[in-house]
Amino acid sequence: MEIEKGALHPMTIAAHEALRVFTELGFEVAVGPELENEWYCFDALNVPKNHPARDMQDTFFIKSKVISQNSKESFVLRTHTTSATARAVEAAGKEGRIPCAFVSIGKVYRNESTDATHEAMFYQVDGMLVVPKEMAEEGSVSRLKGTLLHFYKKMLGENVEIQLRPSFFPFVEPGLEVWVKFGERWLEVMGAGIIHPNVLTNLGIDPERYTGFAFGGGLDRIVMVKHKITDIRYLYQGDLRVNQF
């Protein structure tokens, strides 16, 4: 009996490609739990309780007793893989391994209104670079722009059209949005910026001595642009034809 060969899902292929691009640039791969505590998911990233940005990431909380009868922590299905890179940067700081750069890719969860470009569960690629201030050029907006332009050209081709637009994210200052030309319209694919001093402080790193940049965006939207997929939900319906891309 002839057995048909299987194929990797386009999301898996994109994750491998993204990790290869960033590891070639010297980023280390960071991993972290999908079930995260509030500190690394929100507070450490300059999003304290009652901050308006939490409303933008209203998500899925788990009762503490499900985790441990003695736990007083609140746990949440992570809303971004920034929690993984934050953990890695914190550990590197304690070990005296700065400068450092980390990239993380994985599932994230948000209470989204599902439509063609939004889903309650999706994949995010996230990175963070921290350097001493005497190496500030390495962690500047210009170097961030060059890094992201290199990444998207590798993922989507040399002719990809990209725009950087000013925006607000509580964990960076200044903040930027990355937009990619998708057919006849522009699609927002990533948030980025210079790491906010409060984030460095929360991770045990002196913002007077260190600086850096951070970025995070949906891997799904890269796959949509690359393969001209018009609806993000096609990626998660179990249709085997998706594996033919």
C-alpha contacts under 8 A as a table, 3 or more apart, distances in Angstrom:
res1	aa1	res2	aa2	distance
7	A	243	N	6.09
7	A	244	Q	7.75
8	L	12	T	6.25
8	L	13	I	6.44
8	L	243	N	6.47
9	H	12	T	5.24
9	H	13	I	6.41
9	H	242	V	7.19
9	H	243	N	5.14
10	P	13	I	5.05
10	P	14	A	6.09
10	P	223	V	6.96
10	P	242	V	7.32
10	P	243	N	6.28
10	P	245	F	6.76
11	M	14	A	5.07
11	M	15	A	6.14
11	M	219	L	7.48
11	M	220	D	6.87
11	M	223	V	6.80
11	M	235	L	7.95
12	T	15	A	5.10
12	T	16	H	6.32
13	I	16	H	5.23
13	I	17	E	6.24
14	A	17	E	5.01
14	A	18	A	6.04
14	A	155	M	7.84
14	A	219	L	7.35
14	A	223	V	6.88
15	A	18	A	5.14
15	A	19	L	6.16
15	A	105	I	6.85
15	A	219	L	7.41
16	H	19	L	5.28
16	H	20	R	6.19
17	E	20	R	5.11
17	E	21	V	6.30
17	E	155	M	7.27
18	A	21	V	5.18
18	A	22	F	6.42
18	A	125	V	7.84
18	A	151	F	7.56
18	A	155	M	7.17
19	L	22	F	5.32
19	L	23	T	5.96
19	L	29	V	7.54
19	L	103	V	7.48
19	L	105	I	7.82
20	R	23	T	5.24
20	R	24	E	6.06
21	V	24	E	5.36
21	V	25	L	6.65
21	V	151	F	6.51
21	V	154	K	7.25
22	F	25	L	4.98
22	F	26	G	6.54
22	F	27	F	5.44
22	F	28	E	7.99
22	F	103	V	7.05
22	F	151	F	7.57
23	T	26	G	4.94
23	T	27	F	4.70
23	T	28	E	6.12
23	T	29	V	7.40
24	E	27	F	7.27
26	G	101	A	7.21
27	F	100	C	7.73
27	F	101	A	4.86
27	F	102	F	4.89
27	F	103	V	6.05
28	E	101	A	6.18
28	E	102	F	4.64
28	E	103	V	6.12
29	V	102	F	5.65
29	V	103	V	5.08
29	V	104	S	5.80
30	A	84	A	6.08
30	A	85	T	5.80
30	A	88	A	6.13
30	A	102	F	5.94
30	A	103	V	5.78
30	A	104	S	5.02
31	V	84	A	5.52
31	V	85	T	7.47
31	V	88	A	8.00
31	V	104	S	6.14
31	V	105	I	7.86
32	G	81	T	7.77
32	G	83	S	7.19
32	G	84	A	4.50
32	G	85	T	7.93
32	G	87	R	7.59
33	P	36	E	5.84
33	P	84	A	7.36
34	E	77	L	5.76
34	E	78	R	5.55
34	E	107	K	7.17
34	E	108	V	7.24
35	L	75	F	6.43
35	L	76	V	5.63
35	L	77	L	4.64
35	L	78	R	6.01
36	E	40	Y	7.00
36	E	41	C	6.46
36	E	75	F	5.48
36	E	76	V	5.36
36	E	77	L	6.03
36	E	78	R	5.58
36	E	83	S	7.77
37	N	40	Y	6.07
37	N	41	C	6.37
37	N	73	E	6.74
37	N	74	S	5.89
37	N	75	F	4.37
37	N	76	V	6.06
38	E	41	C	5.05
38	E	42	F	5.47
38	E	43	D	6.48
38	E	73	E	7.64
38	E	74	S	6.06
38	E	75	F	6.02
38	E	76	V	6.71
39	W	42	F	5.52
39	W	43	D	4.64
39	W	44	A	5.36
40	Y	43	D	6.39
40	Y	44	A	5.31
40	Y	45	L	6.89
40	Y	83	S	5.09
40	Y	86	A	7.07
40	Y	87	R	7.30
41	C	44	A	7.14
41	C	45	L	7.01
41	C	76	V	7.94
41	C	78	R	6.21
41	C	79	T	7.00
41	C	80	H	7.37
41	C	82	T	7.47
41	C	83	S	5.22
42	F	45	L	5.32
42	F	46	N	6.69
42	F	47	V	4.88
42	F	48	P	6.35
42	F	54	R	7.74
43	D	46	N	5.37
43	D	47	V	4.89
43	D	48	P	4.64
43	D	49	K	7.35
44	A	47	V	7.15
44	A	48	P	8.00
44	A	199	V	5.91
44	A	202	N	5.28
44	A	203	L	6.85
45	L	170	P	7.29
45	L	171	F	5.22
45	L	198	N	7.71
45	L	199	V	5.20
45	L	202	N	7.65
46	N	170	P	5.83
46	N	171	F	5.48
46	N	196	H	7.88
46	N	198	N	6.22
46	N	199	V	5.83
47	V	51	H	5.89
47	V	53	A	6.69
47	V	54	R	6.88
47	V	170	P	6.40
47	V	171	F	7.48
48	P	51	H	5.61
49	K	54	R	7.62
50	N	54	R	7.10
51	H	54	R	5.75
51	H	55	D	7.69
52	P	55	D	5.48
52	P	56	M	7.16
53	A	56	M	5.12
53	A	57	Q	6.81
53	A	170	P	7.38
54	R	57	Q	5.13
54	R	58	D	5.99
55	D	58	D	5.02
57	Q	79	T	6.54
57	Q	110	R	5.92
57	Q	111	N	7.02
58	D	110	R	6.31
58	D	111	N	5.63
59	T	76	V	7.43
59	T	77	L	7.27
59	T	79	T	7.04
59	T	109	Y	6.64
59	T	110	R	4.58
59	T	111	N	4.72
60	F	76	V	5.69
60	F	77	L	5.63
60	F	109	Y	7.26
60	F	110	R	6.95
60	F	111	N	7.07
61	F	74	S	7.33
61	F	75	F	5.85
61	F	76	V	4.25
61	F	77	L	6.46
62	I	66	V	7.15
62	I	74	S	7.04
62	I	75	F	5.40
62	I	76	V	5.71
62	I	77	L	7.70
63	K	66	V	5.66
63	K	67	I	7.42
63	K	74	S	6.89
63	K	75	F	7.09
64	S	67	I	5.34
64	S	68	S	6.24
64	S	69	Q	7.31
64	S	71	S	5.99
64	S	72	K	6.44
64	S	73	E	6.22
64	S	74	S	5.76
64	S	75	F	6.62
65	K	68	S	4.98
65	K	69	Q	4.75
65	K	70	N	7.40
65	K	71	S	6.84
66	V	69	Q	7.30
67	I	71	S	7.24
68	S	71	S	5.14
77	L	108	V	7.09
77	L	109	Y	5.99
78	R	81	T	7.01
78	R	83	S	7.50
78	R	108	V	5.49
78	R	109	Y	6.01
79	T	108	V	5.02
79	T	109	Y	5.04
79	T	110	R	5.77
80	H	83	S	6.58
80	H	107	K	7.96
80	H	108	V	5.36
80	H	109	Y	7.53
80	H	124	Q	6.68
80	H	126	D	7.90
80	H	216	G	7.78
81	T	84	A	5.33
81	T	85	T	6.84
81	T	104	S	6.25
81	T	105	I	6.60
81	T	106	G	6.49
81	T	107	K	7.60
81	T	108	V	6.77
81	T	124	Q	6.39
81	T	125	V	7.07
81	T	126	D	5.93
81	T	216	G	7.79
82	T	85	T	5.13
82	T	86	A	5.90
82	T	104	S	7.61
82	T	126	D	5.84
82	T	127	G	7.27
82	T	216	G	7.11
83	S	86	A	5.05
83	S	87	R	6.23
84	A	87	R	5.21
84	A	88	A	6.36
84	A	104	S	6.58
85	T	88	A	4.98
85	T	89	V	6.12
85	T	102	F	5.96
85	T	103	V	6.43
85	T	104	S	6.22
85	T	126	D	7.22
85	T	127	G	6.48
85	T	128	M	6.37
86	A	89	V	5.15
86	A	90	E	6.09
86	A	128	M	7.73
86	A	203	L	7.26
87	R	90	E	5.14
87	R	91	A	6.24
87	R	203	L	7.95
88	A	91	A	5.15
88	A	92	A	6.15
88	A	102	F	7.09
89	V	92	A	4.98
89	V	93	G	6.14
89	V	100	C	7.20
89	V	101	A	7.69
89	V	102	F	7.39
89	V	128	M	7.73
89	V	130	V	7.79
89	V	203	L	7.40
90	E	93	G	5.18
90	E	94	K	6.43
90	E	203	L	4.97
90	E	204	G	6.50
90	E	205	I	7.56
91	A	94	K	5.18
91	A	95	E	6.28
92	A	95	E	5.04
92	A	96	G	6.10
92	A	97	R	4.88
92	A	98	I	6.56
92	A	100	C	7.09
93	G	96	G	5.06
93	G	97	R	5.85
93	G	98	I	6.22
93	G	203	L	7.98
93	G	204	G	7.03
93	G	205	I	6.37
94	K	97	R	7.66
94	K	204	G	7.64
97	R	100	C	6.33
98	I	130	V	6.68
98	I	131	V	6.06
98	I	132	P	7.23
99	P	129	L	7.55
99	P	130	V	5.53
99	P	131	V	4.30
99	P	132	P	6.53
100	C	129	L	5.80
100	C	130	V	5.47
100	C	131	V	6.66
101	A	127	G	7.34
101	A	128	M	5.64
101	A	129	L	4.15
101	A	130	V	6.36
102	F	127	G	5.52
102	F	128	M	5.46
102	F	129	L	6.51
103	V	125	V	7.17
103	V	126	D	5.56
103	V	127	G	4.21
103	V	128	M	6.62
104	S	124	Q	7.98
104	S	125	V	5.82
104	S	126	D	5.20
104	S	127	G	6.31
105	I	123	Y	6.93
105	I	124	Q	5.57
105	I	125	V	4.49
105	I	126	D	6.33
106	G	123	Y	5.29
106	G	124	Q	5.74
106	G	125	V	7.01
107	K	121	M	6.73
107	K	122	F	5.64
107	K	123	Y	4.48
107	K	124	Q	6.45
108	V	121	M	5.76
108	V	122	F	5.64
108	V	123	Y	5.89
108	V	124	Q	6.68
109	Y	120	A	5.61
109	Y	121	M	4.59
109	Y	122	F	6.66
110	R	119	E	7.87
110	R	120	A	5.02
110	R	121	M	6.50
111	N	120	A	5.62
112	E	118	H	6.66
112	E	119	E	6.08
112	E	120	A	5.08
113	S	118	H	6.92
113	S	119	E	7.16
113	S	120	A	7.48
114	T	117	T	7.70
114	T	118	H	5.15
114	T	119	E	4.89
114	T	120	A	6.66
115	D	118	H	5.17
115	D	119	E	6.80
115	D	231	D	7.60
115	D	232	I	7.76
115	D	233	R	7.74
116	A	230	T	6.81
116	A	231	D	4.23
116	A	232	I	5.45
116	A	233	R	6.72
117	T	221	R	7.51
117	T	231	D	6.17
117	T	232	I	5.38
118	H	232	I	6.75
119	E	122	F	6.26
119	E	232	I	7.10
119	E	233	R	6.98
122	F	218	G	7.12
122	F	219	L	7.82
122	F	220	D	6.68
123	Y	218	G	5.77
123	Y	219	L	5.41
123	Y	220	D	6.14
124	Q	216	G	6.70
124	Q	217	G	5.37
124	Q	218	G	4.42
124	Q	219	L	5.18
124	Q	220	D	7.65
125	V	216	G	5.63
125	V	217	G	5.61
125	V	218	G	6.30
125	V	219	L	5.96
126	D	214	A	7.60
126	D	215	F	5.61
126	D	216	G	4.09
126	D	217	G	6.53
127	G	214	A	5.56
127	G	215	F	5.31
127	G	216	G	6.37
128	M	212	G	7.39
128	M	213	F	5.87
128	M	214	A	4.29
128	M	215	F	6.58
129	L	139	G	6.80
129	L	212	G	5.23
129	L	213	F	5.43
129	L	214	A	6.38
130	V	139	G	6.80
130	V	210	Y	6.69
130	V	211	T	5.61
130	V	212	G	4.28
130	V	213	F	6.82
131	V	135	M	6.11
131	V	136	A	6.75
131	V	138	E	7.15
131	V	139	G	6.48
131	V	210	Y	5.59
131	V	211	T	5.63
131	V	212	G	5.81
132	P	135	M	5.43
132	P	136	A	6.63
132	P	209	R	5.82
132	P	210	Y	4.33
132	P	211	T	6.31
133	K	136	A	4.65
133	K	208	E	7.85
133	K	209	R	5.53
133	K	210	Y	4.95
133	K	211	T	5.90
135	M	138	E	5.70
135	M	139	G	7.33
136	A	139	G	5.23
136	A	140	S	6.14
136	A	211	T	6.64
136	A	212	G	7.37
137	E	140	S	5.01
137	E	142	S	7.98
137	E	143	R	7.02
138	E	143	R	6.03
138	E	212	G	7.62
139	G	143	R	6.28
139	G	144	L	6.90
139	G	194	I	7.59
139	G	211	T	6.46
139	G	212	G	4.20
139	G	213	F	5.55
140	S	143	R	5.24
140	S	144	L	6.18
140	S	194	I	7.15
140	S	212	G	6.79
140	S	213	F	6.93
141	V	144	L	4.88
141	V	145	K	6.03
141	V	193	G	6.93
141	V	194	I	6.85
141	V	213	F	7.50
142	S	145	K	5.07
142	S	146	G	6.23
143	R	146	G	5.00
143	R	147	T	6.07
144	L	147	T	5.09
144	L	148	L	6.21
144	L	193	G	7.63
144	L	213	F	6.61
145	K	148	L	5.29
145	K	149	L	6.00
146	G	149	L	5.14
146	G	150	H	6.07
147	T	150	H	5.22
147	T	151	F	6.23
148	L	151	F	4.90
148	L	152	Y	6.16
149	L	152	Y	5.33
149	L	153	K	6.07
149	L	162	I	7.59
150	H	153	K	5.25
150	H	154	K	6.21
151	F	154	K	5.22
151	F	155	M	6.23
152	Y	155	M	4.91
152	Y	156	L	5.62
152	Y	157	G	7.28
152	Y	160	V	7.31
153	K	156	L	5.26
153	K	157	G	4.64
153	K	158	E	4.82
153	K	159	N	7.25
153	K	160	V	6.21
154	K	157	G	5.72
154	K	158	E	7.16
155	M	222	I	7.54
155	M	226	K	7.80
156	L	159	N	7.91
156	L	160	V	6.10
156	L	222	I	7.50
156	L	225	V	7.66
156	L	226	K	5.78
157	G	160	V	5.72
160	V	180	V	7.32
160	V	181	K	7.21
161	E	180	V	5.79
161	E	181	K	5.43
162	I	178	V	6.93
162	I	179	W	5.61
162	I	180	V	4.68
162	I	181	K	6.54
163	Q	178	V	5.84
163	Q	179	W	5.04
163	Q	180	V	6.52
164	L	176	L	6.23
164	L	177	E	5.60
164	L	178	V	4.83
164	L	179	W	6.35
165	R	176	L	5.46
165	R	177	E	5.08
165	R	178	V	6.56
165	R	179	W	7.64
166	P	174	P	7.78
166	P	175	G	6.03
166	P	176	L	4.56
166	P	177	E	6.23
167	S	174	P	7.82
167	S	175	G	5.08
167	S	176	L	4.89
167	S	177	E	5.93
168	F	172	V	7.75
168	F	173	E	7.72
168	F	174	P	7.43
168	F	175	G	5.11
168	F	176	L	7.04
169	F	172	V	5.74
169	F	173	E	7.50
169	F	175	G	5.87
169	F	191	G	7.53
169	F	192	A	7.99
170	P	173	E	7.51
170	P	196	H	7.53
171	F	195	I	6.15
171	F	196	H	5.27
171	F	198	N	7.85
171	F	199	V	6.30
172	V	175	G	5.50
172	V	192	A	7.12
172	V	193	G	5.14
172	V	194	I	5.06
172	V	195	I	4.40
172	V	196	H	4.43
172	V	213	F	7.80
172	V	214	A	7.31
173	E	193	G	6.07
173	E	194	I	5.29
173	E	195	I	6.27
173	E	196	H	5.30
174	P	193	G	5.59
174	P	194	I	5.87
175	G	191	G	7.30
175	G	192	A	5.81
175	G	193	G	4.41
175	G	194	I	6.89
176	L	191	G	5.79
176	L	192	A	5.09
176	L	193	G	5.54
177	E	188	E	6.86
177	E	189	V	7.58
177	E	190	M	5.74
177	E	191	G	4.59
177	E	192	A	6.21
178	V	188	E	5.88
178	V	189	V	5.75
178	V	190	M	4.99
178	V	191	G	6.20
178	V	192	A	7.56
179	W	186	W	6.12
179	W	187	L	5.34
179	W	188	E	4.25
179	W	189	V	5.66
179	W	190	M	7.21
180	V	186	W	5.57
180	V	187	L	5.31
180	V	188	E	6.41
180	V	189	V	6.78
181	K	184	E	7.05
181	K	185	R	5.88
181	K	186	W	4.49
181	K	187	L	6.24
182	F	185	R	5.38
182	F	186	W	5.50
182	F	187	L	6.08
182	F	225	V	5.86
183	G	186	W	7.80
189	V	217	G	5.58
189	V	218	G	6.03
189	V	221	R	6.31
189	V	222	I	7.41
190	M	215	F	6.95
190	M	216	G	5.53
190	M	217	G	3.86
190	M	218	G	6.62
191	G	215	F	5.68
191	G	216	G	5.50
191	G	217	G	6.10
192	A	213	F	7.44
192	A	214	A	5.57
192	A	215	F	4.00
192	A	216	G	6.34
193	G	213	F	5.62
193	G	214	A	5.72
193	G	215	F	6.58
194	I	211	T	7.60
194	I	212	G	5.85
194	I	213	F	4.24
194	I	214	A	6.26
195	I	199	V	6.79
195	I	200	L	7.26
195	I	211	T	6.81
195	I	212	G	5.70
195	I	213	F	5.08
195	I	214	A	5.96
196	H	199	V	5.42
196	H	200	L	6.85
197	P	200	L	5.20
197	P	201	T	6.24
197	P	207	P	5.25
197	P	211	T	7.87
198	N	201	T	5.03
198	N	202	N	6.10
198	N	207	P	7.84
199	V	202	N	5.07
199	V	203	L	6.28
200	L	203	L	5.13
200	L	204	G	6.40
200	L	205	I	4.96
200	L	206	D	6.51
200	L	207	P	5.87
201	T	204	G	5.14
201	T	205	I	5.19
201	T	206	D	5.87
201	T	207	P	6.39
202	N	205	I	7.37
205	I	210	Y	7.20
206	D	209	R	5.52
206	D	210	Y	6.15
207	P	210	Y	5.04
207	P	211	T	6.32
218	G	221	R	5.66
218	G	222	I	7.13
219	L	222	I	5.24
219	L	223	V	6.57
220	D	223	V	5.11
220	D	224	M	6.22
220	D	232	I	7.01
221	R	224	M	4.82
221	R	225	V	6.15
221	R	232	I	7.55
222	I	225	V	5.24
222	I	226	K	6.05
223	V	226	K	5.07
223	V	227	H	6.00
223	V	228	K	7.94
223	V	229	I	7.57
224	M	227	H	5.48
224	M	228	K	5.37
224	M	229	I	4.50
224	M	230	T	6.72
224	M	231	D	7.64
224	M	232	I	6.96
225	V	228	K	5.06
225	V	229	I	6.67
226	K	229	I	7.90
227	H	245	F	6.90
229	I	232	I	7.15
229	I	234	Y	7.80
231	D	234	Y	5.85
232	I	235	L	5.80
232	I	236	Y	7.78
233	R	236	Y	5.56
233	R	237	Q	6.61
234	Y	237	Q	5.62
234	Y	239	D	7.55
234	Y	242	V	7.57
235	L	238	G	7.46
235	L	239	D	7.96
235	L	242	V	6.85
236	Y	239	D	7.83
239	D	242	V	5.95
240	L	243	N	5.58
240	L	244	Q	7.57
241	R	244	Q	5.43
241	R	245	F	7.89
242	V	245	F	6.12
